[in-house]
Amino acid sequence: MQLLRTAIDWLFRNRHTGRITIVQAPNLALWLFIAAAVLRSLLDPTGGLRSALDGLATIALVWWAVDEIVRGVNPW
């Protein structure tokens, strides 16, 4: 039982507040990714606009991932 509690604490405990964190609001990088993906899906563009939206989505997702690794409050 203690092993399970330790694992849950390590996975979900916020390193800054000590509270359990399961969900948080998207940050700017994630919003940019979502916007680019939605625009790409709705507009179904070709050529330069498609490439620009693909690039924006990729850069935003990489930015978000690195930010979560560096500043994330828990492993999730």
All heavy atoms as a GROMACS GRO file, in nm:
protein
  602
    1MET      N    1   0.083  -0.120   0.000
    1MET     CA    2   0.000   0.000   0.000
    1MET      C    3   0.087   0.126   0.000
    1MET      O    4   0.055   0.222  -0.068
    1MET     CB    5  -0.093  -0.005   0.121
    1MET     CG    6  -0.197   0.100   0.117
    1MET     SD    7  -0.305   0.072  -0.025
    1MET     CE    8  -0.432   0.184   0.008
    2GLN      N    9   0.196   0.123   0.076
    2GLN     CA   10   0.284   0.239   0.082
    2GLN      C   11   0.350   0.264  -0.053
    2GLN      O   12   0.369   0.379  -0.093
    2GLN     CB   13   0.391   0.219   0.191
    2GLN     CG   14   0.486   0.335   0.207
    2GLN     CD   15   0.416   0.465   0.246
    2GLN    OE1   16   0.313   0.462   0.314
    2GLN    NE2   17   0.469   0.577   0.204
    3LEU      N   18   0.383   0.157  -0.125
    3LEU     CA   19   0.443   0.171  -0.258
    3LEU      C   20   0.347   0.240  -0.353
    3LEU      O   21   0.387   0.328  -0.430
    3LEU     CB   22   0.484   0.034  -0.312
    3LEU     CG   23   0.550   0.035  -0.450
    3LEU    CD1   24   0.679   0.116  -0.446
    3LEU    CD2   25   0.577  -0.107  -0.494
    4LEU      N   26   0.220   0.204  -0.348
    4LEU     CA   27   0.118   0.268  -0.432
    4LEU      C   28   0.105   0.416  -0.397
    4LEU      O   29   0.100   0.501  -0.486
    4LEU     CB   30  -0.016   0.197  -0.417
    4LEU     CG   31  -0.132   0.254  -0.497
    4LEU    CD1   32  -0.102   0.248  -0.646
    4LEU    CD2   33  -0.260   0.180  -0.464
    5ARG      N   34   0.101   0.447  -0.270
    5ARG     CA   35   0.090   0.586  -0.226
    5ARG      C   36   0.212   0.667  -0.272
    5ARG      O   37   0.199   0.779  -0.320
    5ARG     CB   38   0.076   0.594  -0.075
    5ARG     CG   39   0.076   0.737  -0.023
    5ARG     CD   40   0.047   0.739   0.121
    5ARG     NE   41  -0.093   0.698   0.132
    5ARG     CZ   42  -0.178   0.755   0.214
    5ARG    NH1   43  -0.140   0.848   0.296
    5ARG    NH2   44  -0.303   0.716   0.218
    6THR      N   45   0.330   0.609  -0.260
    6THR     CA   46   0.452   0.677  -0.305
    6THR      C   47   0.448   0.700  -0.455
    6THR      O   48   0.485   0.809  -0.502
    6THR     CB   49   0.575   0.593  -0.267
    6THR    OG1   50   0.576   0.574  -0.125
    6THR    CG2   51   0.703   0.661  -0.309
    7ALA      N   52   0.404   0.602  -0.531
    7ALA     CA   53   0.396   0.616  -0.676
    7ALA      C   54   0.296   0.724  -0.716
    7ALA      O   55   0.323   0.807  -0.802
    7ALA     CB   56   0.358   0.482  -0.740
    8ILE      N   57   0.179   0.725  -0.652
    8ILE     CA   58   0.078   0.828  -0.682
    8ILE      C   59   0.130   0.965  -0.646
    8ILE      O   60   0.114   1.062  -0.722
    8ILE     CB   61  -0.054   0.796  -0.609
    8ILE    CG1   62  -0.118   0.673  -0.675
    8ILE    CG2   63  -0.148   0.915  -0.613
    8ILE    CD1   64  -0.239   0.620  -0.604
    9ASP      N   65   0.194   0.978  -0.532
    9ASP     CA   66   0.254   1.107  -0.493
    9ASP      C   67   0.356   1.154  -0.596
    9ASP      O   68   0.356   1.269  -0.637
    9ASP     CB   69   0.319   1.099  -0.356
    9ASP     CG   70   0.221   1.115  -0.242
    9ASP    OD1   71   0.105   1.151  -0.269
    9ASP    OD2   72   0.261   1.092  -0.128
   10TRP      N   73   0.443   1.064  -0.639
   10TRP     CA   74   0.547   1.102  -0.735
   10TRP      C   75   0.485   1.144  -0.868
   10TRP      O   76   0.530   1.238  -0.932
   10TRP     CB   77   0.645   0.988  -0.755
   10TRP     CG   78   0.757   1.025  -0.845
   10TRP    CD1   79   0.868   1.096  -0.812
   10TRP    CD2   80   0.768   0.994  -0.984
   10TRP    NE1   81   0.948   1.112  -0.922
   10TRP    CE2   82   0.889   1.050  -1.030
   10TRP    CE3   83   0.688   0.926  -1.074
   10TRP    CZ2   84   0.931   1.039  -1.161
   10TRP    CZ3   85   0.731   0.915  -1.206
   10TRP    CH2   86   0.851   0.972  -1.247
   11LEU      N   87   0.383   1.072  -0.913
   11LEU     CA   88   0.322   1.100  -1.042
   11LEU      C   89   0.234   1.225  -1.043
   11LEU      O   90   0.234   1.300  -1.140
   11LEU     CB   91   0.237   0.980  -1.087
   11LEU     CG   92   0.314   0.857  -1.131
   11LEU    CD1   93   0.217   0.741  -1.150
   11LEU    CD2   94   0.391   0.884  -1.258
   12PHE      N   95   0.158   1.247  -0.938
   12PHE     CA   96   0.056   1.351  -0.942
   12PHE      C   97   0.076   1.469  -0.846
   12PHE      O   98   0.007   1.569  -0.858
   12PHE     CB   99  -0.082   1.290  -0.912
   12PHE     CG  100  -0.125   1.191  -1.016
   12PHE    CD1  101  -0.125   1.055  -0.989
   12PHE    CD2  102  -0.165   1.233  -1.141
   12PHE    CE1  103  -0.164   0.964  -1.085
   12PHE    CE2  104  -0.204   1.143  -1.238
   12PHE     CZ  105  -0.204   1.007  -1.210
   13ARG      N  106   0.169   1.459  -0.752
   13ARG     CA  107   0.187   1.566  -0.655
   13ARG      C  108   0.257   1.684  -0.720
   13ARG      O  109   0.362   1.671  -0.781
   13ARG     CB  110   0.267   1.515  -0.535
   13ARG     CG  111   0.287   1.613  -0.426
   13ARG     CD  112   0.190   1.613  -0.314
   13ARG     NE  113   0.132   1.489  -0.272
   13ARG     CZ  114   0.011   1.484  -0.217
   13ARG    NH1  115  -0.059   1.593  -0.200
   13ARG    NH2  116  -0.038   1.369  -0.180
   14ASN      N  117   0.197   1.804  -0.709
   14ASN     CA  118   0.256   1.926  -0.762
   14ASN      C  119   0.379   1.959  -0.680
   14ASN      O  120   0.374   1.971  -0.558
   14ASN     CB  121   0.152   2.040  -0.751
   14ASN     CG  122   0.200   2.168  -0.812
   14ASN    OD1  123   0.313   2.211  -0.793
   14ASN    ND2  124   0.111   2.233  -0.885
   15ARG      N  125   0.493   1.973  -0.749
   15ARG     CA  126   0.620   1.997  -0.680
   15ARG      C  127   0.628   2.136  -0.616
   15ARG      O  128   0.710   2.160  -0.530
   15ARG     CB  129   0.738   1.982  -0.777
   15ARG     CG  130   0.742   1.852  -0.857
   15ARG     CD  131   0.762   1.730  -0.769
   15ARG     NE  132   0.795   1.613  -0.849
   15ARG     CZ  133   0.710   1.515  -0.879
   15ARG    NH1  134   0.586   1.520  -0.836
   15ARG    NH2  135   0.748   1.412  -0.950
   16HIS      N  136   0.541   2.227  -0.659
   16HIS     CA  137   0.543   2.363  -0.606
   16HIS      C  138   0.446   2.383  -0.491
   16HIS      O  139   0.478   2.450  -0.392
   16HIS     CB  140   0.512   2.464  -0.716
   16HIS     CG  141   0.606   2.455  -0.833
   16HIS    ND1  142   0.738   2.493  -0.826
   16HIS    CD2  143   0.587   2.410  -0.958
   16HIS    CE1  144   0.797   2.472  -0.942
   16HIS    NE2  145   0.707   2.421  -1.025
   17THR      N  146   0.326   2.326  -0.503
   17THR     CA  147   0.223   2.350  -0.402
   17THR      C  148   0.201   2.232  -0.308
   17THR      O  149   0.143   2.249  -0.202
   17THR     CB  150   0.088   2.381  -0.469
   17THR    OG1  151   0.042   2.265  -0.538
   17THR    CG2  152   0.098   2.501  -0.562
   18GLY      N  153   0.244   2.113  -0.350
   18GLY     CA  154   0.221   1.994  -0.268
   18GLY      C  155   0.083   1.934  -0.289
   18GLY      O  156   0.052   1.831  -0.231
   19ARG      N  157   0.000   1.995  -0.371
   19ARG     CA  158  -0.135   1.945  -0.397
   19ARG      C  159  -0.132   1.849  -0.516
   19ARG      O  160  -0.041   1.852  -0.597
   19ARG     CB  161  -0.230   2.060  -0.426
   19ARG     CG  162  -0.242   2.155  -0.306
   19ARG     CD  163  -0.326   2.275  -0.336
   19ARG     NE  164  -0.461   2.231  -0.370
   19ARG     CZ  165  -0.555   2.311  -0.417
   19ARG    NH1  166  -0.530   2.439  -0.435
   19ARG    NH2  167  -0.674   2.264  -0.445
   20ILE      N  168  -0.234   1.766  -0.525
   20ILE     CA  169  -0.247   1.675  -0.638
   20ILE      C  170  -0.290   1.757  -0.761
   20ILE      O  171  -0.387   1.832  -0.754
   20ILE     CB  172  -0.350   1.564  -0.609
   20ILE    CG1  173  -0.304   1.477  -0.493
   20ILE    CG2  174  -0.378   1.481  -0.733
   20ILE    CD1  175  -0.183   1.393  -0.522
   21THR      N  176  -0.218   1.741  -0.871
   21THR     CA  177  -0.252   1.811  -0.996
   21THR      C  178  -0.273   1.707  -1.104
   21THR      O  179  -0.182   1.631  -1.136
   21THR     CB  180  -0.137   1.905  -1.038
   21THR    OG1  181  -0.115   2.000  -0.934
   21THR    CG2  182  -0.171   1.977  -1.167
   22ILE      N  183  -0.395   1.706  -1.159
   22ILE     CA  184  -0.427   1.612  -1.265
   22ILE      C  185  -0.450   1.686  -1.396
   22ILE      O  186  -0.408   1.641  -1.501
   22ILE     CB  187  -0.550   1.526  -1.227
   22ILE    CG1  188  -0.517   1.443  -1.105
   22ILE    CG2  189  -0.594   1.440  -1.344
   22ILE    CD1  190  -0.631   1.364  -1.049
   23VAL      N  191  -0.512   1.803  -1.389
   23VAL     CA  192  -0.545   1.881  -1.508
   23VAL      C  193  -0.506   2.025  -1.483
   23VAL      O  194  -0.520   2.076  -1.372
   23VAL     CB  195  -0.696   1.873  -1.538
   23VAL    CG1  196  -0.733   1.961  -1.655
   23VAL    CG2  197  -0.739   1.731  -1.562
   24GLN      N  198  -0.457   2.091  -1.587
   24GLN     CA  199  -0.432   2.234  -1.578
   24GLN      C  200  -0.470   2.298  -1.711
   24GLN      O  201  -0.479   2.230  -1.813
   24GLN     CB  202  -0.287   2.264  -1.543
   24GLN     CG  203  -0.186   2.217  -1.644
   24GLN     CD  204  -0.044   2.231  -1.592
   24GLN    OE1  205  -0.016   2.194  -1.479
   24GLN    NE2  206   0.043   2.283  -1.675
   25ALA      N  207  -0.492   2.427  -1.711
   25ALA     CA  208  -0.530   2.499  -1.832
   25ALA      C  209  -0.415   2.500  -1.932
   25ALA      O  210  -0.298   2.504  -1.892
   25ALA     CB  211  -0.570   2.642  -1.796
   26PRO      N  212  -0.446   2.497  -2.061
   26PRO     CA  213  -0.339   2.502  -2.162
   26PRO      C  214  -0.262   2.634  -2.155
   26PRO      O  215  -0.319   2.739  -2.127
   26PRO     CB  216  -0.415   2.493  -2.295
   26PRO     CG  217  -0.547   2.435  -2.261
   26PRO     CD  218  -0.577   2.478  -2.122
   27ASN      N  219  -0.133   2.627  -2.182
   27ASN     CA  220  -0.052   2.749  -2.188
   27ASN      C  221  -0.047   2.800  -2.331
   27ASN      O  222  -0.110   2.743  -2.421
   27ASN     CB  223   0.088   2.723  -2.130
   27ASN     CG  224   0.160   2.612  -2.202
   27ASN    OD1  225   0.124   2.572  -2.311
   27ASN    ND2  226   0.264   2.562  -2.139
   28LEU      N  227   0.026   2.909  -2.355
   28LEU     CA  228   0.029   2.971  -2.486
   28LEU      C  229   0.074   2.875  -2.596
   28LEU      O  230   0.015   2.870  -2.704
   28LEU     CB  231   0.120   3.094  -2.484
   28LEU     CG  232   0.140   3.166  -2.616
   28LEU    CD1  233   0.007   3.217  -2.670
   28LEU    CD2  234   0.240   3.278  -2.602
   29ALA      N  235   0.178   2.798  -2.570
   29ALA     CA  236   0.229   2.706  -2.671
   29ALA      C  237   0.123   2.603  -2.711
   29ALA      O  238   0.106   2.574  -2.830
   29ALA     CB  239   0.354   2.635  -2.619
   30LEU      N  240   0.051   2.552  -2.615
   30LEU     CA  241  -0.052   2.452  -2.647
   30LEU      C  242  -0.168   2.516  -2.720
   30LEU      O  243  -0.226   2.457  -2.812
   30LEU     CB  244  -0.099   2.381  -2.520
   30LEU     CG  245  -0.176   2.252  -2.541
   30LEU    CD1  246  -0.101   2.155  -2.632
   30LEU    CD2  247  -0.206   2.187  -2.409
   31TRP      N  248  -0.205   2.639  -2.684
   31TRP     CA  249  -0.311   2.710  -2.756
   31TRP      C  250  -0.272   2.735  -2.901
   31TRP      O  251  -0.354   2.724  -2.992
   31TRP     CB  252  -0.347   2.842  -2.688
   31TRP     CG  253  -0.441   2.825  -2.573
   31TRP    CD1  254  -0.418   2.860  -2.442
   31TRP    CD2  255  -0.572   2.770  -2.574
   31TRP    NE1  256  -0.526   2.829  -2.364
   31TRP    CE2  257  -0.622   2.774  -2.442
   31TRP    CE3  258  -0.653   2.716  -2.674
   31TRP    CZ2  259  -0.749   2.727  -2.409
   31TRP    CZ3  260  -0.780   2.670  -2.640
   31TRP    CH2  261  -0.826   2.675  -2.510
   32LEU      N  262  -0.145   2.770  -2.925
   32LEU     CA  263  -0.099   2.790  -3.063
   32LEU      C  264  -0.108   2.660  -3.144
   32LEU      O  265  -0.151   2.661  -3.260
   32LEU     CB  266   0.045   2.842  -3.064
   32LEU     CG  267   0.064   2.988  -3.028
   32LEU    CD1  268   0.213   3.021  -3.019
   32LEU    CD2  269  -0.004   3.078  -3.129
   33PHE      N  270  -0.068   2.550  -3.083
   33PHE     CA  271  -0.080   2.421  -3.150
   33PHE      C  272  -0.225   2.390  -3.182
   33PHE      O  273  -0.258   2.348  -3.294
   33PHE     CB  274  -0.020   2.309  -3.064
   33PHE     CG  275  -0.055   2.173  -3.116
   33PHE    CD1  276   0.008   2.123  -3.229
   33PHE    CD2  277  -0.153   2.097  -3.055
   33PHE    CE1  278  -0.026   1.998  -3.280
   33PHE    CE2  279  -0.187   1.973  -3.104
   33PHE     CZ  280  -0.123   1.923  -3.217
   34ILE      N  281  -0.314   2.408  -3.085
   34ILE     CA  282  -0.457   2.379  -3.105
   34ILE      C  283  -0.513   2.466  -3.217
   34ILE      O  284  -0.584   2.418  -3.306
   34ILE     CB  285  -0.535   2.398  -2.974
   34ILE    CG1  286  -0.496   2.290  -2.873
   34ILE    CG2  287  -0.686   2.398  -2.998
   34ILE    CD1  288  -0.545   2.315  -2.732
   35ALA      N  289  -0.481   2.596  -3.215
   35ALA     CA  290  -0.530   2.687  -3.319
   35ALA      C  291  -0.480   2.647  -3.457
   35ALA      O  292  -0.557   2.644  -3.554
   35ALA     CB  293  -0.488   2.831  -3.286
   36ALA      N  294  -0.352   2.615  -3.468
   36ALA     CA  295  -0.296   2.575  -3.598
   36ALA      C  296  -0.360   2.446  -3.647
   36ALA      O  297  -0.392   2.431  -3.765
   36ALA     CB  298  -0.145   2.560  -3.588
   37ALA      N  299  -0.380   2.351  -3.557
   37ALA     CA  300  -0.441   2.223  -3.596
   37ALA      C  301  -0.586   2.241  -3.638
   37ALA      O  302  -0.631   2.180  -3.737
   37ALA     CB  303  -0.431   2.124  -3.479
   38VAL      N  304  -0.660   2.324  -3.567
   38VAL     CA  305  -0.800   2.349  -3.603
   38VAL      C  306  -0.809   2.421  -3.737
   38VAL      O  307  -0.888   2.384  -3.824
   38VAL     CB  308  -0.873   2.428  -3.492
   38VAL    CG1  309  -1.005   2.483  -3.540
   38VAL    CG2  310  -0.892   2.340  -3.369
   39LEU      N  311  -0.726   2.524  -3.756
   39LEU     CA  312  -0.726   2.595  -3.885
   39LEU      C  313  -0.688   2.502  -4.000
   39LEU      O  314  -0.750   2.505  -4.106
   39LEU     CB  315  -0.629   2.713  -3.879
   39LEU     CG  316  -0.676   2.835  -3.803
   39LEU    CD1  317  -0.564   2.937  -3.793
   39LEU    CD2  318  -0.798   2.895  -3.870
   40ARG      N  319  -0.589   2.420  -3.977
   40ARG     CA  320  -0.547   2.324  -4.080
   40ARG      C  321  -0.660   2.228  -4.114
   40ARG      O  322  -0.682   2.194  -4.230
   40ARG     CB  323  -0.424   2.248  -4.031
   40ARG     CG  324  -0.360   2.161  -4.134
   40ARG     CD  325  -0.234   2.097  -4.081
   40ARG     NE  326  -0.262   2.025  -3.958
   40ARG     CZ  327  -0.170   1.990  -3.870
   40ARG    NH1  328  -0.045   2.022  -3.888
   40ARG    NH2  329  -0.203   1.924  -3.762
   41SER      N  330  -0.734   2.187  -4.013
   41SER     CA  331  -0.844   2.093  -4.034
   41SER      C  332  -0.964   2.160  -4.104
   41SER      O  333  -1.023   2.103  -4.195
   41SER     CB  334  -0.888   2.035  -3.900
   41SER     OG  335  -0.994   1.947  -3.916
   42LEU      N  336  -0.999   2.281  -4.059
   42LEU     CA  337  -1.115   2.349  -4.115
   42LEU      C  338  -1.090   2.402  -4.255
   42LEU      O  339  -1.177   2.394  -4.342
   42LEU     CB  340  -1.156   2.465  -4.024
   42LEU     CG  341  -1.216   2.428  -3.888
   42LEU    CD1  342  -1.241   2.553  -3.806
   42LEU    CD2  343  -1.343   2.348  -3.906
   43LEU      N  344  -0.972   2.460  -4.279
   43LEU     CA  345  -0.944   2.522  -4.408
   43LEU      C  346  -0.895   2.423  -4.512
   43LEU      O  347  -0.910   2.446  -4.631
   43LEU     CB  348  -0.839   2.633  -4.390
   43LEU     CG  349  -0.877   2.749  -4.299
   43LEU    CD1  350  -0.761   2.845  -4.287
   43LEU    CD2  351  -1.002   2.819  -4.349
   44ASP      N  352  -0.834   2.314  -4.467
   44ASP     CA  353  -0.773   2.215  -4.555
   44ASP      C  354  -0.690   2.282  -4.664
   44ASP      O  355  -0.712   2.261  -4.784
   44ASP     CB  356  -0.879   2.124  -4.615
   44ASP     CG  357  -0.818   2.000  -4.679
   44ASP    OD1  358  -0.706   1.960  -4.639
   44ASP    OD2  359  -0.880   1.944  -4.770
   45PRO      N  360  -0.593   2.367  -4.623
   45PRO     CA  361  -0.516   2.444  -4.721
   45PRO      C  362  -0.413   2.359  -4.794
   45PRO      O  363  -0.383   2.246  -4.755
   45PRO     CB  364  -0.447   2.549  -4.635
   45PRO     CG  365  -0.427   2.480  -4.505
   45PRO     CD  366  -0.549   2.392  -4.487
   46THR      N  367  -0.360   2.417  -4.901
   46THR     CA  368  -0.252   2.353  -4.976
   46THR      C  369  -0.138   2.452  -4.989
   46THR      O  370  -0.152   2.571  -4.957
   46THR     CB  371  -0.299   2.311  -5.116
   46THR    OG1  372  -0.343   2.428  -5.185
   46THR    CG2  373  -0.412   2.211  -5.110
   47GLY      N  374  -0.024   2.404  -5.034
   47GLY     CA  375   0.090   2.491  -5.064
   47GLY      C  376   0.150   2.557  -4.941
   47GLY      O  377   0.168   2.494  -4.836
   48GLY      N  378   0.180   2.685  -4.955
   48GLY     CA  379   0.252   2.759  -4.853
   48GLY      C  380   0.176   2.773  -4.722
   48GLY      O  381   0.235   2.765  -4.615
   49LEU      N  382   0.044   2.793  -4.730
   49LEU     CA  383  -0.034   2.806  -4.607
   49LEU      C  384  -0.034   2.675  -4.530
   49LEU      O  385  -0.021   2.674  -4.407
   49LEU     CB  386  -0.178   2.849  -4.638
   49LEU     CG  387  -0.271   2.870  -4.519
   49LEU    CD1  388  -0.211   2.972  -4.421
   49LEU    CD2  389  -0.408   2.913  -4.565
   50ARG      N  390  -0.045   2.564  -4.600
   50ARG     CA  391  -0.040   2.432  -4.533
   50ARG      C  392   0.095   2.413  -4.465
   50ARG      O  393   0.102   2.369  -4.350
   50ARG     CB  394  -0.065   2.321  -4.636
   50ARG     CG  395  -0.050   2.180  -4.584
   50ARG     CD  396  -0.160   2.145  -4.489
   50ARG     NE  397  -0.144   2.012  -4.435
   50ARG     CZ  398  -0.245   1.932  -4.410
   50ARG    NH1  399  -0.368   1.968  -4.437
   50ARG    NH2  400  -0.224   1.814  -4.358
   51SER      N  401   0.201   2.448  -4.537
   51SER     CA  402   0.336   2.435  -4.480
   51SER      C  403   0.353   2.524  -4.358
   51SER      O  404   0.414   2.484  -4.259
   51SER     CB  405   0.442   2.470  -4.585
   51SER     OG  406   0.437   2.377  -4.690
   52ALA      N  407   0.301   2.646  -4.365
   52ALA     CA  408   0.312   2.739  -4.252
   52ALA      C  409   0.237   2.686  -4.130
   52ALA      O  410   0.287   2.692  -4.017
   52ALA     CB  411   0.260   2.877  -4.291
   53LEU      N  412   0.115   2.636  -4.151
   53LEU     CA  413   0.038   2.581  -4.038
   53LEU      C  414   0.102   2.456  -3.983
   53LEU      O  415   0.104   2.435  -3.860
   53LEU     CB  416  -0.106   2.553  -4.083
   53LEU     CG  417  -0.193   2.676  -4.106
   53LEU    CD1  418  -0.328   2.636  -4.164
   53LEU    CD2  419  -0.211   2.756  -3.979
   54ASP      N  420   0.157   2.371  -4.070
   54ASP     CA  421   0.229   2.252  -4.023
   54ASP      C  422   0.349   2.293  -3.939
   54ASP      O  423   0.374   2.236  -3.832
   54ASP     CB  424   0.276   2.167  -4.141
   54ASP     CG  425   0.164   2.090  -4.208
   54ASP    OD1  426   0.054   2.080  -4.149
   54ASP    OD2  427   0.187   2.041  -4.320
   55GLY      N  428   0.425   2.391  -3.988
   55GLY     CA  429   0.542   2.439  -3.915
   55GLY      C  430   0.505   2.499  -3.781
   55GLY      O  431   0.569   2.471  -3.679
   56LEU      N  432   0.402   2.583  -3.779
   56LEU     CA  433   0.357   2.645  -3.654
   56LEU      C  434   0.312   2.538  -3.555
   56LEU      O  435   0.348   2.544  -3.437
   56LEU     CB  436   0.243   2.743  -3.682
   56LEU     CG  437   0.180   2.808  -3.560
   56LEU    CD1  438   0.283   2.891  -3.483
   56LEU    CD2  439   0.062   2.893  -3.599
   57ALA      N  440   0.234   2.441  -3.602
   57ALA     CA  441   0.186   2.335  -3.513
   57ALA      C  442   0.303   2.255  -3.456
   57ALA      O  443   0.307   2.226  -3.335
   57ALA     CB  444   0.090   2.243  -3.588
   58THR      N  445   0.400   2.223  -3.538
   58THR     CA  446   0.515   2.144  -3.492
   58THR      C  447   0.599   2.222  -3.393
   58THR      O  448   0.635   2.170  -3.286
   58THR     CB  449   0.602   2.102  -3.612
   58THR    OG1  450   0.522   2.023  -3.700
   58THR    CG2  451   0.723   2.023  -3.568
   59ILE      N  452   0.630   2.347  -3.425
   59ILE     CA  453   0.711   2.430  -3.334
   59ILE      C  454   0.639   2.451  -3.202
   59ILE      O  455   0.699   2.440  -3.094
   59ILE     CB  456   0.746   2.564  -3.401
   59ILE    CG1  457   0.846   2.540  -3.514
   59ILE    CG2  458   0.800   2.664  -3.300
   59ILE    CD1  459   0.867   2.660  -3.604
   60ALA      N  460   0.509   2.478  -3.206
   60ALA     CA  461   0.432   2.500  -3.083
   60ALA      C  462   0.429   2.374  -2.997
   60ALA      O  463   0.442   2.381  -2.875
   60ALA     CB  464   0.291   2.545  -3.118
   61LEU      N  465   0.414   2.257  -3.061
   61LEU     CA  466   0.409   2.133  -2.984
   61LEU      C  467   0.544   2.100  -2.922
   61LEU      O  468   0.551   2.055  -2.806
   61LEU     CB  469   0.360   2.018  -3.073
   61LEU     CG  470   0.310   1.894  -3.001
   61LEU    CD1  471   0.197   1.928  -2.906
   61LEU    CD2  472   0.264   1.791  -3.102
   62VAL      N  473   0.652   2.124  -2.995
   62VAL     CA  474   0.786   2.102  -2.939
   62VAL      C  475   0.811   2.199  -2.824
   62VAL      O  476   0.863   2.161  -2.718
   62VAL     CB  477   0.894   2.115  -3.049
   62VAL    CG1  478   1.033   2.122  -2.990
   62VAL    CG2  479   0.882   2.001  -3.148
   63TRP      N  480   0.772   2.327  -2.843
   63TRP     CA  481   0.786   2.428  -2.737
   63TRP      C  482   0.710   2.382  -2.613
   63TRP      O  483   0.762   2.387  -2.501
   63TRP     CB  484   0.735   2.561  -2.788
   63TRP     CG  485   0.723   2.673  -2.689
   63TRP    CD1  486   0.785   2.685  -2.568
   63TRP    CD2  487   0.642   2.789  -2.701
   63TRP    NE1  488   0.747   2.802  -2.506
   63TRP    CE2  489   0.660   2.867  -2.586
   63TRP    CE3  490   0.555   2.835  -2.800
   63TRP    CZ2  491   0.595   2.988  -2.567
   63TRP    CZ3  492   0.491   2.956  -2.780
   63TRP    CH2  493   0.511   3.031  -2.666
   64TRP      N  494   0.585   2.336  -2.630
   64TRP     CA  495   0.505   2.292  -2.518
   64TRP      C  496   0.571   2.173  -2.447
   64TRP      O  497   0.579   2.170  -2.324
   64TRP     CB  498   0.365   2.252  -2.567
   64TRP     CG  499   0.283   2.186  -2.461
   64TRP    CD1  500   0.215   2.247  -2.360
   64TRP    CD2  501   0.263   2.046  -2.445
   64TRP    NE1  502   0.154   2.152  -2.282
   64TRP    CE2  503   0.182   2.029  -2.332
   64TRP    CE3  504   0.306   1.935  -2.515
   64TRP    CZ2  505   0.142   1.903  -2.288
   64TRP    CZ3  506   0.267   1.810  -2.471
   64TRP    CH2  507   0.185   1.795  -2.359
   65ALA      N  508   0.620   2.076  -2.524
   65ALA     CA  509   0.680   1.956  -2.464
   65ALA      C  510   0.805   1.991  -2.384
   65ALA      O  511   0.823   1.944  -2.271
   65ALA     CB  512   0.714   1.856  -2.574
   66VAL      N  513   0.892   2.074  -2.440
   66VAL     CA  514   1.014   2.114  -2.369
   66VAL      C  515   0.978   2.192  -2.244
   66VAL      O  516   1.036   2.170  -2.137
   66VAL     CB  517   1.108   2.195  -2.462
   66VAL    CG1  518   1.222   2.258  -2.384
   66VAL    CG2  519   1.160   2.107  -2.573
   67ASP      N  520   0.881   2.282  -2.254
   67ASP     CA  521   0.838   2.360  -2.137
   67ASP      C  522   0.784   2.269  -2.027
   67ASP      O  523   0.812   2.290  -1.909
   67ASP     CB  524   0.732   2.462  -2.179
   67ASP     CG  525   0.697   2.559  -2.068
   67ASP    OD1  526   0.791   2.611  -2.003
   67ASP    OD2  527   0.577   2.583  -2.047
   68GLU      N  528   0.709   2.167  -2.064
   68GLU     CA  529   0.657   2.073  -1.965
   68GLU      C  530   0.769   1.993  -1.898
   68GLU      O  531   0.765   1.968  -1.778
   68GLU     CB  532   0.555   1.978  -2.027
   68GLU     CG  533   0.422   2.043  -2.057
   68GLU     CD  534   0.351   2.092  -1.931
   68GLU    OE1  535   0.346   2.018  -1.831
   68GLU    OE2  536   0.300   2.204  -1.935
   69ILE      N  537   0.869   1.953  -1.976
   69ILE     CA  538   0.981   1.879  -1.919
   69ILE      C  539   1.060   1.968  -1.823
   69ILE      O  540   1.097   1.925  -1.714
   69ILE     CB  541   1.073   1.825  -2.031
   69ILE    CG1  542   1.002   1.713  -2.106
   69ILE    CG2  543   1.206   1.776  -1.975
   69ILE    CD1  544   1.071   1.671  -2.234
   70VAL      N  545   1.083   2.092  -1.863
   70VAL     CA  546   1.165   2.183  -1.783
   70VAL      C  547   1.090   2.241  -1.663
   70VAL      O  548   1.143   2.246  -1.553
   70VAL     CB  549   1.220   2.297  -1.872
   70VAL    CG1  550   1.292   2.402  -1.789
   70VAL    CG2  551   1.312   2.241  -1.978
   71ARG      N  552   0.965   2.285  -1.686
   71ARG     CA  553   0.892   2.356  -1.581
   71ARG      C  554   0.766   2.287  -1.534
   71ARG      O  555   0.692   2.343  -1.455
   71ARG     CB  556   0.854   2.496  -1.629
   71ARG     CG  557   0.970   2.586  -1.659
   71ARG     CD  558   0.928   2.728  -1.695
   71ARG     NE  559   0.812   2.732  -1.781
   71ARG     CZ  560   0.704   2.809  -1.758
   71ARG    NH1  561   0.698   2.886  -1.652
   71ARG    NH2  562   0.602   2.809  -1.842
   72GLY      N  563   0.740   2.167  -1.582
   72GLY     CA  564   0.617   2.098  -1.544
   72GLY      C  565   0.611   2.071  -1.394
   72GLY      O  566   0.712   2.057  -1.327
   73VAL      N  567   0.488   2.065  -1.341
   73VAL     CA  568   0.472   2.049  -1.196
   73VAL      C  569   0.475   1.905  -1.152
   73VAL      O  570   0.490   1.878  -1.033
   73VAL     CB  571   0.342   2.117  -1.148
   73VAL    CG1  572   0.347   2.266  -1.173
   73VAL    CG2  573   0.220   2.055  -1.211
   74ASN      N  574   0.461   1.810  -1.245
   74ASN     CA  575   0.474   1.669  -1.214
   74ASN      C  576   0.502   1.594  -1.343
   74ASN      O  577   0.496   1.653  -1.451
   74ASN     CB  578   0.350   1.616  -1.139
   74ASN     CG  579   0.222   1.623  -1.221
   74ASN    OD1  580   0.223   1.610  -1.342
   74ASN    ND2  581   0.111   1.644  -1.152
   75PRO      N  582   0.534   1.466  -1.338
   75PRO     CA  583   0.571   1.393  -1.459
   75PRO      C  584   0.461   1.386  -1.566
   75PRO      O  585   0.488   1.362  -1.682
   75PRO     CB  586   0.604   1.253  -1.409
   75PRO     CG  587   0.645   1.273  -1.269
   75PRO     CD  588   0.560   1.385  -1.218
   76TRP      N  589   0.338   1.405  -1.529
   76TRP     CA  590   0.230   1.401  -1.628
   76TRP      C  591   0.224   1.532  -1.699
   76TRP      O  592   0.172   1.549  -1.802
   76TRP     CB  593   0.096   1.369  -1.563
   76TRP     CG  594   0.092   1.230  -1.512
   76TRP    CD1  595   0.106   1.190  -1.384
   76TRP    CD2  596   0.077   1.110  -1.589
   76TRP    NE1  597   0.100   1.054  -1.375
   76TRP    CE2  598   0.082   1.004  -1.502
   76TRP    CE3  599   0.060   1.084  -1.724
   76TRP    CZ2  600   0.070   0.873  -1.544
   76TRP    CZ3  601   0.049   0.954  -1.765
   76TRP    CH2  602   0.053   0.850  -1.675
   0.00000   0.00000   0.00000
